[in-house]
Amino acid sequence: MSKLDSRIPAGPLKDKWKNHKDHMNLVAPNNRDKIDIIVVGTGLAGGSAAATLAEQGYNVKAFCYQDSPRRAHSIAAQGGINAAKNYQGDGDSTYRLFYDTIKGGDYRAREANVYRLAEVSANIIDQCVSQGVPFGRDYGGQLDNRSFGGVQVKRTFYAKGQTGQQLLLGAYSSMSRQIGKGRIKMYNRHEMLELVIVDGKARGIIARNLVTGEIERHSAHAVVIASGGYGNVYFLSTNAMGSNVSAAWKIHKKGAYFANPCYVQIHPTCIPVHGTQQSKLTLMSESLRNSGRIWVPKKIEDSVAIREGKLRPENIKEEDRDYYLERRYPAFGNLVPRDVASRAAKERCDAGYGIENNDTQEGVYLDFSTEIMKKGKEAAIEKHIHNPTDQQIYDLGKSWVEEKYGNLFVMYEKITADDPYKTPMKIYPAVHYTMGGVWVDYNLQSTIPGCFVIGEANFSDHGANRLGASALMQGLADGYFVLPYTIADYLSADIRTGAIPTNSAAFDEAEKGIKDKVDFFINNKGTHSVDHFHKKLGHIMWNKVGMGRTPEGLKEAIKEIEEVRNDFWKNVKVPGEGEGMNTELEKAFRVADFLELGQLMAIDALNREESCGGHFRWDHATPDGEAERDDVKFKYVGAWEYQGNDINAEVLHKEELIYDNIEVKTRSYK
C-alpha cells in the first residue's frame, strides 16, 4: 500500500471542492489570533497567502531573502494570467481550462487539483481588479484577453508585458495593509535554512539574518513554503540569480517527499546565450508568440551566411523561410505548448539551421513583420485611409504592436542593440519553470503534518508541462482561495496549544546543525569558488538532463554530479566571515542543495522510461520526433523519500493517476 494519501474528496469532479469546503473544520474568528503561521517566500503564492491569512486574523510571520517582497521573482512574469471567464465568447469554460491544462501537462497531473484550479481562476481576476491591477482593456473598456500556447481560446489577462509585476504589487499592497495592522511580522533579508519538527509536526524554522549573519529561531503552529522553483540548478536559466530550492529541499530532508523532479520546462522564447561567462538569461514573453512567427532559413547556406554576418534576416524572401511550427503543427502553429516549441527549435538548430553566431550556433527567429502589416492594413481600413502606402501601413501596424508589447521590444533592443520592429528577434529555448516540487495532498499539505507547500514549490497542478500564463494562476489560486480553507482544517486542533516555545531540544539541534555548516564553509581551506561548482553542475544538467535525455547520458550525469558534489565538500572556498553580510556563504548553502537535487533529477529521469511533457527521452520518441508516453507503466506521480546523504538510496513512492473525466490519449497539436 502506498504511503501517499492524496485525500482527494469523493463525489463528482465539479462538486469536490465545494463539498470539501462545506465539511472542513474551521477556526472561529475569535480564536485565530491564538495561531501563528510562518510563510516562507513572499512572491505571488506566499504574498497572497500571507495577506489573506492575516486578513482572516491569524498571526503571520513572513520571510523573504530579498530586501522587499516587491523583489520576488514573480515580478519577472510578463505575459499574463489565465482565467476561464469566456469574455471573448469563443467557447471557453471551466471544463475547457481544466482539459487544456491536463492535456498540456501530458496527462500527468491530478484531475481534482486541476479542476479546482480552473474553478477558482475566475475569482482571481475579480480579486486583482479590486486591488487596482491595471489589466489591459479593449476599446469598450472591458478586460481584454490574448491567447497563449496550447489553447485555442483567448483566456489570458495581461498588463502589457509586466503582468507579474502588477499582480505582485496588488498582493504586496494587501500585505502592506496587514503589516501596518501588526498582523504580519515581516522578516526581510532572512533565509530559511532548516525546518524544525516537534512531536512529528512542523513547528518552526531556523533562519539566517542575511545582513547581520545572526542565526534565529522562529516558531509557529504551521509552516507554509512558497519559495518557488529550482530552475537555477542548471546555473543558466531565466530565473533570478537568487532563486533557489533550499527551503523546499530542507523540508524534503526532514521527511517531505519530492515529486517528479525530472519535470523541467524549457521555455522557447529566451534570448540566446551569447558567451561562456554569462550568468543569467533573459526571457521574452510567450505572449509574443501571439503576434510573432517563428522561422529559420530553408536553405542551410542562408543560415551559414547569417551566422557569418553576410546576410540579414529581413532580406530573406518569404518563400525561403521555414516557418517550422506552422509546417509541423498546423492546428496550433506558433502557439503549440512550450515543450513542443522548444524541441522543434532544437531539432532545426541540431540540423544546422541555427542563426546565432555563438559557440553552439543555437538560435531561431521570432518575426513580427507579418503582424505589423496585417494590423496596419486593418487600422488603415478603420481610419478610412484609401490606398495607403506601405509606409503608412507599417507605421499603423507598428503602433498597434507597440501598444501591446512595447516594453518588451524596448527591453530586447537594450539587450541586443537590434530593433525588433525591423529585425526579427533571436530566440532559443532555456530553462524556465519546474513542474516538479514537494509532493502535497489535496489540502496542499506535504507528508510532514503542518508543513504546507504552495505555488511553484509544490508539484500539484501542471503535470509534465505547464501551459503559459498558468504559473501566476496557480500561485494566486493557492494563496488567495485554497490554502486559507485547507490550513484552517489542520489548525482547528491547535486553538488550545498555546505559543510554541523555541527553547526545546528540537530547536537546539536544528540551530546547531546550521551553525556547524556555517563554520565548515567559512573555515574550509578550499581552492574553488562556489560558482565554479555551480557552473560544472549546470553544464552536466543542460547537456545530459536537459531538453533531450538518453539512458547513457543520465547514468553519466548521476555519476558526474556525485563527483562534483564530493569535490565541492572538499574544495569549496567561501571568503569572508559567518557574521554579517556574506553573499558567497548564501550561495554555498544553496549550491549544496542544488547538487543533491540535481542528482535526484537525473535519477528520476532515468527511472521514468517514457517521454512526456518536459521530460523527453530519445529512446522513447515516435519516428517523427514526438514524445511517446507509456501510460501502462508510468501514469503516476513519482514521489521520492530522503534516506540520508546517499541520494542514490532515495525511495520512490507512486501515486497512481486516475482519469475518470478525461480520455487519456496521445497529445497532438497537429
C-alpha positions as CSV (number, residue, x, y, z in Angstrom):
1,M,0.0,0.0,0.0
2,S,1.3,3.5,-0.9
3,K,2.3,5.8,1.8
4,L,0.8,8.6,-0.2
5,D,-2.7,9.7,0.7
6,S,-3.8,12.4,-1.7
7,R,-7.0,13.0,0.3
8,I,-9.0,13.7,-2.9
9,P,-12.7,14.2,-1.9
10,A,-15.3,11.7,-3.2
11,G,-18.1,12.7,-5.5
12,P,-18.4,14.3,-8.9
13,L,-15.4,16.3,-10.1
14,K,-17.3,19.6,-10.3
15,D,-18.6,19.2,-6.7
16,K,-15.4,18.0,-5.0
17,W,-14.1,21.4,-3.9
18,K,-17.4,22.8,-2.8
19,N,-18.3,19.8,-0.8
20,H,-14.8,19.6,0.7
21,K,-15.1,23.2,1.9
22,D,-18.5,22.5,3.3
23,H,-17.2,19.8,5.6
24,M,-13.8,21.0,6.7
25,N,-13.1,22.1,10.3
26,L,-12.8,25.8,10.9
27,V,-11.0,28.1,13.3
28,A,-13.5,30.7,14.6
29,P,-12.6,34.4,14.2
30,N,-12.1,34.9,17.9
31,N,-9.6,32.0,18.0
32,R,-7.4,33.0,15.1
33,D,-5.2,35.4,17.0
34,K,-4.1,32.4,19.1
35,I,-2.5,30.8,16.0
36,D,0.9,31.6,14.5
37,I,1.7,30.8,10.8
38,I,5.1,31.1,9.2
39,V,5.2,31.8,5.4
40,V,8.5,31.3,3.7
41,G,8.6,33.2,0.4
42,T,6.6,36.4,-0.5
43,G,6.1,36.1,-4.2
44,L,2.6,35.7,-5.6
45,A,1.9,32.5,-3.8
46,G,3.4,33.4,-0.4
47,G,2.4,37.1,-0.6
48,S,-1.3,36.3,-1.4
49,A,-1.3,33.6,1.3
50,A,0.3,35.9,4.0
51,A,-2.1,38.7,3.2
52,T,-5.2,36.5,3.2
53,L,-4.3,34.6,6.4
54,A,-3.6,37.9,8.2
55,E,-6.8,39.4,6.9
56,Q,-8.6,36.5,8.5
57,G,-7.0,37.2,11.8
58,Y,-4.0,34.8,12.1
59,N,-0.6,36.0,13.3
60,V,1.7,35.7,10.3
61,K,5.4,35.7,10.2
62,A,6.6,36.2,6.6
63,F,10.2,35.6,5.4
64,C,11.9,36.7,2.2
65,Y,15.6,36.7,1.3
66,Q,15.1,39.9,-0.8
67,D,15.1,43.4,0.7
68,S,11.4,43.6,0.0
69,P,8.6,41.3,-1.2
70,R,8.3,43.5,-4.2
71,R,11.5,42.0,-5.5
72,A,10.2,38.4,-5.6
73,H,10.8,36.6,-8.9
74,S,7.1,36.7,-9.6
75,I,7.8,40.2,-10.8
76,A,9.5,38.8,-13.9
77,A,6.4,37.1,-15.3
78,Q,5.5,39.1,-18.3
79,G,2.7,37.6,-20.5
80,G,-0.4,37.2,-18.4
81,I,-2.6,35.1,-16.1
82,N,-5.2,32.6,-17.3
83,A,-8.9,32.5,-16.1
84,A,-11.9,30.9,-17.6
85,K,-14.2,33.9,-17.8
86,N,-15.0,33.5,-21.5
87,Y,-15.2,37.2,-22.1
88,Q,-14.4,36.6,-25.8
89,G,-17.4,34.2,-26.2
90,D,-15.1,31.8,-28.1
91,G,-16.0,28.6,-26.3
92,D,-14.0,28.9,-23.1
93,S,-15.3,27.4,-19.8
94,T,-14.1,25.9,-16.6
95,Y,-14.0,22.5,-18.2
96,R,-12.1,23.7,-21.2
97,L,-9.4,25.3,-19.0
98,F,-9.3,22.1,-17.0
99,Y,-9.0,20.0,-20.1
100,D,-6.3,22.2,-21.7
101,T,-4.2,22.1,-18.5
102,I,-4.4,18.3,-18.2
103,K,-3.6,17.8,-21.9
104,G,-0.9,20.4,-21.8
105,G,0.7,18.6,-18.8
106,D,0.7,15.4,-21.0
107,Y,-1.8,13.6,-18.7
108,R,0.5,13.6,-15.7
109,A,-1.5,15.8,-13.3
110,R,-4.2,15.1,-10.8
111,E,-7.7,15.7,-12.1
112,A,-9.1,17.0,-8.8
113,N,-6.4,19.6,-8.3
114,V,-6.5,20.9,-11.8
115,Y,-10.3,21.2,-11.9
116,R,-10.2,23.2,-8.7
117,L,-7.6,25.5,-10.2
118,A,-9.8,26.1,-13.2
119,E,-12.8,26.6,-11.0
120,V,-11.3,29.3,-8.8
121,S,-9.4,31.0,-11.6
122,A,-12.3,33.5,-12.4
123,N,-12.2,34.7,-8.8
124,I,-8.6,35.7,-9.1
125,I,-9.3,38.3,-11.8
126,D,-12.0,39.9,-9.7
127,Q,-9.7,39.9,-6.7
128,C,-6.9,41.6,-8.6
129,V,-9.1,44.1,-10.3
130,S,-10.4,45.2,-6.9
131,Q,-6.7,45.7,-5.8
132,G,-6.2,48.0,-8.8
133,V,-4.2,45.8,-11.1
134,P,-4.3,47.6,-14.4
135,F,-5.2,44.8,-16.8
136,G,-5.4,45.6,-20.5
137,R,-8.8,46.6,-21.8
138,D,-10.4,46.6,-25.2
139,Y,-11.9,49.6,-27.0
140,G,-15.1,49.3,-25.0
141,G,-13.4,49.3,-21.6
142,Q,-13.8,45.6,-20.9
143,L,-10.9,43.4,-19.8
144,D,-9.0,42.2,-22.8
145,N,-7.6,38.7,-23.4
146,R,-5.0,37.1,-25.6
147,S,-4.0,33.6,-26.5
148,F,-1.1,31.5,-25.1
149,G,0.5,28.3,-26.2
150,G,-1.5,25.0,-26.1
151,V,-5.0,26.5,-26.3
152,Q,-7.5,27.6,-29.0
153,V,-9.3,30.3,-27.0
154,K,-8.4,33.7,-25.6
155,R,-8.3,33.4,-21.8
156,T,-5.1,35.2,-20.8
157,F,-5.5,38.5,-18.9
158,Y,-2.5,40.8,-19.1
159,A,-1.0,44.2,-18.1
160,K,1.2,44.9,-21.2
161,G,4.4,42.9,-20.7
162,Q,4.5,43.4,-16.9
163,T,1.7,41.3,-15.6
164,G,3.7,39.6,-12.9
165,Q,4.9,42.9,-11.6
166,Q,1.4,44.4,-11.4
167,L,-0.1,41.3,-9.7
168,L,2.7,41.3,-7.2
169,L,2.1,44.9,-6.4
170,G,-1.5,44.0,-5.8
171,A,-0.6,41.2,-3.4
172,Y,2.1,43.5,-1.8
173,S,-0.5,46.2,-1.2
174,S,-2.7,43.7,0.7
175,M,0.3,42.5,2.7
176,S,1.3,46.1,3.5
177,R,-2.1,46.8,4.9
178,Q,-1.7,43.8,7.3
179,I,1.9,44.7,8.2
180,G,0.5,48.1,9.2
181,K,-2.0,46.5,11.4
182,G,0.6,44.3,13.0
183,R,-0.9,41.1,11.8
184,I,2.1,40.3,9.5
185,K,5.5,40.5,11.0
186,M,7.8,40.9,8.0
187,Y,11.3,39.5,8.0
188,N,13.1,40.9,5.0
189,R,16.7,39.7,4.2
190,H,16.1,36.5,6.1
191,E,16.6,33.0,4.6
192,M,15.1,29.8,6.0
193,L,17.9,27.2,6.5
194,E,16.1,24.5,8.4
195,L,12.7,23.2,9.3
196,V,12.0,22.4,13.0
197,I,9.8,19.4,13.7
198,V,8.4,18.9,17.2
199,D,6.4,15.7,18.1
200,G,6.1,14.9,14.4
201,K,4.7,18.3,13.4
202,A,6.3,21.3,11.6
203,R,6.6,23.9,14.4
204,G,9.1,26.4,13.2
205,I,12.2,27.3,11.2
206,I,15.8,28.3,11.7
207,A,16.6,31.4,9.6
208,R,19.7,33.4,9.0
209,N,19.6,37.2,9.0
210,L,21.4,37.9,5.8
211,V,22.5,41.4,7.0
212,T,23.8,40.6,10.4
213,G,24.6,36.9,10.0
214,E,22.6,36.0,13.1
215,I,21.0,32.6,13.3
216,E,17.4,32.9,14.5
217,R,14.7,30.6,15.8
218,H,11.1,31.2,14.8
219,S,8.2,29.1,15.9
220,A,4.6,28.7,14.6
221,H,1.7,26.2,14.6
222,A,2.2,25.6,10.8
223,V,4.8,26.4,8.2
224,V,3.9,27.4,4.6
225,I,6.7,27.0,2.0
226,A,6.2,29.3,-1.0
227,S,9.8,29.6,-2.2
228,G,9.4,29.0,-5.9
229,G,11.1,26.5,-8.2
230,Y,14.5,25.0,-8.8
231,G,15.4,26.0,-12.4
232,N,18.7,27.5,-11.2
233,V,20.1,24.0,-10.7
234,Y,21.1,24.5,-14.4
235,F,23.1,27.7,-13.5
236,L,21.9,29.4,-16.7
237,S,18.1,29.9,-16.6
238,T,15.5,32.6,-16.9
239,N,15.2,32.7,-13.0
240,A,16.6,35.5,-10.9
241,M,20.1,34.5,-9.8
242,G,19.0,34.4,-6.2
243,S,16.1,31.9,-6.9
244,N,16.9,28.6,-5.2
245,V,15.5,25.4,-3.9
246,S,16.8,25.5,-0.3
247,A,13.5,25.9,1.6
248,A,11.9,23.0,-0.3
249,W,14.9,20.8,-0.2
250,K,15.3,21.3,3.6
251,I,11.8,20.1,4.2
252,H,12.5,17.2,1.8
253,K,15.4,16.1,4.0
254,K,13.1,16.3,7.0
255,G,10.5,13.9,5.6
256,A,8.6,15.8,2.8
257,Y,8.5,13.7,-0.4
258,F,9.8,15.4,-3.5
259,A,7.7,14.7,-6.6
260,N,8.6,14.5,-10.3
261,P,11.9,16.3,-10.1
262,C,12.7,15.5,-13.7
263,Y,9.8,17.6,-15.0
264,V,11.5,20.8,-16.1
265,Q,10.1,23.3,-18.5
266,I,12.4,24.7,-21.3
267,H,10.9,28.0,-22.5
268,P,11.1,28.5,-26.3
269,T,11.5,32.3,-26.4
270,C,14.6,33.2,-24.5
271,I,17.4,35.5,-25.8
272,P,20.1,33.1,-26.9
273,V,23.3,32.5,-24.8
274,H,26.0,34.9,-26.0
275,G,29.1,33.7,-24.2
276,T,30.7,31.4,-21.7
277,Q,30.8,34.0,-18.9
278,Q,27.1,34.7,-18.9
279,S,25.3,34.0,-15.6
280,K,21.7,34.9,-16.4
281,L,19.3,34.5,-19.3
282,T,16.6,36.9,-20.3
283,L,13.1,35.7,-21.3
284,M,10.9,37.2,-24.0
285,S,7.3,36.8,-23.0
286,E,5.3,33.9,-24.6
287,S,2.7,36.5,-25.4
288,L,4.9,37.5,-28.3
289,R,4.0,34.2,-30.0
290,N,0.5,35.6,-30.5
291,S,1.9,38.1,-33.0
292,G,5.3,36.7,-33.9
293,R,6.1,33.9,-36.4
294,I,9.0,31.6,-35.7
295,W,11.3,30.6,-38.5
296,V,14.7,29.6,-39.7
297,P,16.1,29.8,-43.3
298,K,15.0,26.9,-45.6
299,K,18.5,26.9,-47.2
300,I,21.3,25.9,-44.9
301,E,23.7,28.2,-46.8
302,D,21.5,31.1,-45.8
303,S,21.9,30.1,-42.1
304,V,25.6,30.0,-42.6
305,A,25.6,33.4,-44.3
306,I,23.6,34.9,-41.4
307,R,26.0,33.5,-38.8
308,E,28.9,34.9,-40.7
309,G,27.3,38.3,-40.9
310,K,27.0,38.2,-44.7
311,L,23.2,38.2,-44.8
312,R,20.4,40.0,-42.9
313,P,17.3,38.0,-42.0
314,E,15.0,40.8,-43.2
315,N,16.5,40.3,-46.7
316,I,15.5,36.6,-46.9
317,K,12.4,36.2,-49.1
318,E,9.2,34.8,-47.7
319,E,9.4,31.7,-49.8
320,D,12.9,31.0,-48.4
321,R,11.8,31.0,-44.8
322,D,10.8,27.8,-42.9
323,Y,8.0,28.6,-40.5
324,Y,8.6,25.1,-39.0
325,L,6.0,25.3,-36.2
326,E,3.3,26.2,-38.7
327,R,4.5,23.4,-41.0
328,R,4.6,20.7,-38.4
329,Y,1.6,21.7,-36.2
330,P,-0.9,23.4,-38.5
331,A,-3.8,23.4,-35.9
332,F,-1.8,25.4,-33.3
333,G,1.1,26.8,-35.3
334,N,3.3,29.1,-33.3
335,L,1.0,28.6,-30.2
336,V,2.0,25.0,-29.5
337,P,2.9,24.3,-25.9
338,R,6.3,25.3,-24.7
339,D,7.9,21.8,-24.6
340,V,6.8,21.2,-28.2
341,A,8.1,24.5,-29.5
342,S,11.4,24.1,-27.7
343,R,12.2,20.7,-29.0
344,A,11.2,21.8,-32.6
345,A,13.7,24.7,-32.3
346,K,16.4,22.3,-31.0
347,E,15.8,20.0,-33.9
348,R,16.2,22.7,-36.5
349,C,19.4,24.0,-34.9
350,D,20.8,20.5,-34.5
351,A,20.2,20.1,-38.2
352,G,22.4,23.1,-38.9
353,Y,19.8,25.8,-39.5
354,G,20.6,27.8,-36.3
355,I,21.2,31.5,-36.9
356,E,23.1,32.8,-33.8
357,N,26.8,33.4,-34.1
358,N,27.7,31.8,-30.8
359,D,29.6,28.7,-29.7
360,T,26.7,26.4,-30.4
361,Q,25.0,28.3,-33.3
362,E,21.7,27.9,-31.5
363,G,19.0,30.4,-32.3
364,V,15.9,30.9,-34.4
365,Y,13.9,34.0,-35.4
366,L,10.7,35.4,-33.9
367,D,9.4,37.8,-36.6
368,F,6.7,40.4,-36.3
369,S,6.7,41.7,-39.9
370,T,3.6,39.8,-40.9
371,E,1.6,41.0,-37.9
372,I,2.7,44.6,-38.4
373,M,1.5,44.7,-42.0
374,K,-1.7,42.8,-41.1
375,K,-2.6,45.2,-38.2
376,G,-1.6,48.2,-40.3
377,K,-4.0,47.2,-43.1
378,E,-6.8,46.7,-40.6
379,A,-6.1,50.1,-39.0
380,A,-6.0,51.8,-42.4
381,I,-9.4,50.4,-43.2
382,E,-10.7,51.5,-39.8
383,K,-9.4,55.0,-40.3
384,H,-10.8,55.2,-43.9
385,I,-7.4,55.6,-45.5
386,H,-7.8,54.7,-49.1
387,N,-4.8,53.3,-51.0
388,P,-2.4,53.6,-48.0
389,T,1.3,53.5,-48.8
390,D,3.4,50.7,-47.4
391,Q,5.0,53.2,-45.0
392,Q,1.6,54.2,-43.7
393,I,0.6,50.6,-43.2
394,Y,3.9,49.9,-41.4
395,D,3.5,52.9,-39.1
396,L,-0.1,52.0,-38.2
397,G,0.9,48.3,-37.6
398,K,3.9,49.3,-35.6
399,S,1.7,51.5,-33.3
400,W,-0.6,48.5,-32.7
401,V,2.3,46.2,-31.8
402,E,3.9,48.9,-29.6
403,E,0.7,49.3,-27.6
404,K,0.5,45.6,-26.9
405,Y,4.2,44.7,-26.4
406,G,6.1,48.0,-26.3
407,N,8.1,47.5,-23.1
408,L,9.2,44.0,-24.2
409,F,10.5,45.4,-27.5
410,V,12.4,48.2,-25.6
411,M,13.9,45.5,-23.3
412,Y,15.0,43.4,-26.2
413,E,16.7,46.3,-28.0
414,K,18.5,47.4,-24.9
415,I,20.0,43.9,-24.5
416,T,20.8,43.1,-28.1
417,A,21.0,46.6,-29.9
418,D,18.7,45.2,-32.6
419,D,15.4,46.9,-33.4
420,P,12.8,44.1,-33.3
421,Y,10.3,46.1,-35.3
422,K,12.7,45.8,-38.3
423,T,15.0,42.9,-37.5
424,P,13.4,39.6,-36.2
425,M,14.1,38.8,-32.6
426,K,16.6,36.0,-32.0
427,I,15.3,33.4,-29.5
428,Y,16.3,29.9,-28.3
429,P,14.9,27.6,-25.5
430,A,16.2,28.0,-22.0
431,V,15.3,26.5,-18.6
432,H,12.4,28.4,-17.1
433,Y,10.0,26.7,-14.8
434,T,9.9,23.5,-12.8
435,M,6.7,21.4,-12.7
436,G,8.2,19.0,-10.1
437,G,8.3,20.0,-6.4
438,V,7.3,19.0,-3.0
439,W,4.5,16.4,-3.0
440,V,1.3,17.7,-1.4
441,D,-2.1,16.3,-0.9
442,Y,-5.4,17.9,-2.0
443,N,-5.1,20.2,1.0
444,L,-1.6,21.4,-0.1
445,Q,-0.1,19.7,2.9
446,S,3.2,17.8,2.5
447,T,4.0,14.4,4.1
448,I,5.1,16.4,7.2
449,P,2.0,17.3,9.2
450,G,1.7,21.1,9.5
451,C,4.0,21.8,6.6
452,F,2.1,23.2,3.6
453,V,3.6,24.0,0.2
454,I,2.1,26.3,-2.4
455,G,2.9,27.8,-5.8
456,E,5.8,26.6,-7.9
457,A,7.4,25.0,-4.8
458,N,4.8,22.1,-5.0
459,F,4.2,19.7,-7.8
460,S,0.4,19.6,-7.9
461,D,-1.2,21.3,-10.9
462,H,0.8,21.2,-14.1
463,G,1.8,17.6,-14.7
464,A,4.8,17.2,-17.1
465,N,4.4,20.6,-18.7
466,R,3.0,23.9,-17.7
467,L,0.9,26.0,-20.1
468,G,1.8,29.6,-20.4
469,A,0.2,32.1,-18.0
470,S,-0.8,29.3,-15.6
471,A,2.0,29.9,-13.1
472,L,0.5,33.2,-11.9
473,M,-2.9,31.5,-11.9
474,Q,-1.7,28.7,-9.6
475,G,0.3,30.9,-7.2
476,L,-2.7,33.2,-6.6
477,A,-5.2,30.4,-6.5
478,D,-3.2,28.6,-3.8
479,G,-2.6,31.7,-1.8
480,Y,-5.9,33.5,-2.1
481,F,-8.5,30.7,-2.5
482,V,-7.2,27.3,-1.5
483,L,-4.7,27.4,1.4
484,P,-6.8,29.7,3.7
485,Y,-9.5,27.0,3.7
486,T,-7.3,23.9,4.0
487,I,-4.9,25.2,6.6
488,A,-7.8,26.0,8.9
489,D,-8.8,22.4,8.8
490,Y,-5.4,21.5,10.2
491,L,-5.1,24.4,12.6
492,S,-8.5,23.8,14.2
493,A,-6.8,21.3,16.6
494,D,-4.3,24.0,17.8
495,I,-6.5,26.6,19.3
496,R,-5.6,25.4,22.8
497,T,-2.0,24.6,22.1
498,G,-0.6,28.0,23.0
499,A,2.6,29.6,21.7
500,I,5.2,27.1,20.5
501,P,8.4,27.5,22.6
502,T,11.8,27.9,20.8
503,N,13.9,26.6,23.8
504,S,13.2,22.9,23.0
505,A,15.7,20.2,22.1
506,A,14.4,20.2,18.5
507,F,15.3,23.9,18.1
508,D,18.7,23.4,19.8
509,E,19.6,20.5,17.4
510,A,18.4,22.4,14.3
511,E,20.3,25.6,15.2
512,K,23.5,23.6,16.0
513,G,23.3,21.9,12.6
514,I,23.2,25.2,10.8
515,K,26.0,26.8,12.9
516,D,28.2,23.8,12.2
517,K,27.7,24.2,8.5
518,V,28.4,27.9,8.6
519,D,31.7,27.1,10.4
520,F,32.6,24.5,7.9
521,F,32.1,26.8,4.9
522,I,34.0,29.7,6.4
523,N,36.9,27.5,7.6
524,N,37.2,25.1,4.8
525,K,40.6,25.7,3.0
526,G,39.3,25.1,-0.5
527,T,40.6,26.3,-3.8
528,H,37.5,26.9,-5.9
529,S,34.6,29.4,-5.7
530,V,31.0,28.3,-5.2
531,D,30.2,29.4,-8.8
532,H,32.9,27.1,-10.1
533,F,31.0,24.1,-8.8
534,H,27.6,25.6,-9.8
535,K,28.8,26.1,-13.4
536,K,30.1,22.5,-13.5
537,L,26.7,21.2,-12.3
538,G,24.8,23.4,-14.8
539,H,26.9,22.1,-17.7
540,I,26.2,18.5,-16.8
541,M,22.5,19.2,-16.2
542,W,21.9,21.1,-19.5
543,N,23.8,18.6,-21.7
544,K,22.6,15.4,-20.1
545,V,19.4,16.2,-18.1
546,G,18.1,18.9,-20.5
547,M,15.8,19.0,-23.5
548,G,16.7,15.6,-24.8
549,R,17.8,12.7,-22.5
550,T,19.2,9.3,-23.0
551,P,19.8,6.4,-20.6
552,E,23.5,6.6,-21.2
553,G,23.7,10.3,-20.6
554,L,21.6,10.1,-17.4
555,K,23.8,7.4,-15.9
556,E,26.8,9.5,-16.7
557,A,25.1,12.6,-15.1
558,I,24.3,10.7,-11.9
559,K,28.0,9.7,-11.6
560,E,29.4,13.1,-12.6
561,I,27.1,15.1,-10.3
562,E,28.1,12.9,-7.4
563,E,31.8,13.6,-8.2
564,V,31.2,17.3,-8.4
565,R,29.3,17.1,-5.1
566,N,32.2,15.3,-3.4
567,D,34.7,17.8,-4.8
568,F,32.5,20.7,-3.5
569,W,32.7,19.5,0.1
570,K,36.4,19.1,-0.1
571,N,37.5,22.1,-2.2
572,V,34.9,24.9,-1.9
573,K,36.3,28.2,-0.8
574,V,33.9,30.7,0.9
575,P,35.6,34.0,1.6
576,G,34.6,36.4,4.4
577,E,33.0,35.8,7.8
578,G,30.0,34.0,9.1
579,E,28.8,37.1,10.9
580,G,27.5,40.0,8.8
581,M,26.6,40.0,5.1
582,N,28.2,37.3,3.0
583,T,26.6,36.6,-0.3
584,E,29.2,33.8,-1.1
585,L,28.1,32.0,2.1
586,E,24.4,32.3,1.0
587,K,25.4,30.8,-2.4
588,A,27.3,27.9,-0.7
589,F,24.2,26.8,1.2
590,R,22.1,26.9,-2.0
591,V,24.5,25.2,-4.3
592,A,25.0,22.4,-1.8
593,D,21.2,21.8,-2.1
594,F,21.3,22.1,-6.0
595,L,24.0,19.4,-6.1
596,E,21.8,17.0,-4.2
597,L,18.7,17.8,-6.1
598,G,20.5,17.7,-9.5
599,Q,21.4,14.1,-8.8
600,L,17.8,13.2,-7.8
601,M,16.6,14.8,-11.0
602,A,18.8,12.6,-13.1
603,I,17.8,9.5,-11.1
604,D,14.1,10.4,-11.6
605,A,14.6,11.0,-15.3
606,L,16.4,7.6,-15.7
607,N,13.7,5.9,-13.8
608,R,10.9,7.4,-15.9
609,E,11.3,5.3,-19.1
610,E,8.9,7.3,-21.3
611,S,8.7,10.8,-22.8
612,C,6.1,13.1,-21.5
613,G,5.9,16.9,-21.5
614,G,9.2,18.5,-20.4
615,H,10.7,15.1,-19.9
616,F,11.9,13.8,-23.3
617,R,13.8,10.6,-23.7
618,W,15.3,10.0,-27.2
619,D,14.8,6.3,-26.6
620,H,11.0,6.9,-26.2
621,A,10.2,9.0,-29.3
622,T,8.0,8.5,-32.3
623,P,9.6,8.2,-35.7
624,D,8.8,11.9,-36.4
625,G,10.4,13.0,-33.1
626,E,7.3,13.4,-30.9
627,A,7.0,12.3,-27.2
628,E,6.0,8.7,-26.7
629,R,4.3,8.1,-23.3
630,D,3.9,4.8,-21.5
631,D,0.5,5.0,-19.7
632,V,0.6,1.4,-18.6
633,K,3.8,1.7,-16.6
634,F,4.2,5.4,-15.8
635,K,0.8,7.0,-15.3
636,Y,1.8,8.0,-11.8
637,V,3.4,10.8,-9.7
638,G,6.8,9.7,-8.6
639,A,7.5,10.9,-5.1
640,W,10.9,10.4,-3.6
641,E,11.7,9.9,0.1
642,Y,15.0,11.1,1.5
643,Q,17.2,8.4,3.0
644,G,20.4,10.2,4.0
645,N,23.4,11.6,2.3
646,D,23.4,9.0,-0.4
647,I,21.0,10.4,-2.9
648,N,21.1,7.1,-4.9
649,A,19.3,5.5,-1.9
650,E,16.2,7.6,-2.1
651,V,13.0,5.5,-2.1
652,L,10.3,6.0,-4.8
653,H,6.7,6.1,-3.9
654,K,4.0,6.1,-6.6
655,E,0.7,7.9,-6.6
656,E,-1.4,6.4,-9.4
657,L,-3.2,9.0,-11.5
658,I,-6.8,8.1,-12.2
659,Y,-8.7,9.8,-15.0
660,D,-12.5,9.5,-14.7
661,N,-13.4,12.7,-16.6
662,I,-10.9,12.9,-19.4
663,E,-9.9,10.4,-22.1
664,V,-6.2,9.8,-21.9
665,K,-4.8,9.8,-25.4
666,T,-1.8,10.9,-27.5
667,R,-1.2,14.6,-27.1
668,S,-1.4,16.1,-30.5
669,Y,-1.3,19.7,-31.7
670,K,-1.2,19.0,-35.4
